[in-house]
């Protein structure tokens, strides 16, 4: 007589948890990628225009580039924070 095996309730919970973590990682990666890409393009565009900026505007252009670099750092920091939160959640579930 053949026995039909099904996943037990803990297996379903584990799969649901795994799916949740994968989705969180994908969302964090997408957000970080978008933030980094936007900041990088902004910096590249501003650096390209810096070479043709007249002397009176150089200070302003440098400030704009510094602000864009800060946006890039913030995007990376946000990504690190999201990964840390996910990692903390995973460690909590392992206990």
Secondary structure, 3 states (H helix, E strand, C coil): CCCCCCCCHHHHHHHHHHHHHHHHHHHHHHHHHHHHHHHHHHHHHHHHHHCCCCHHHHHHHHHHHHHHHHHHHHHHHHHHHHHHHHHHHHHHHHC
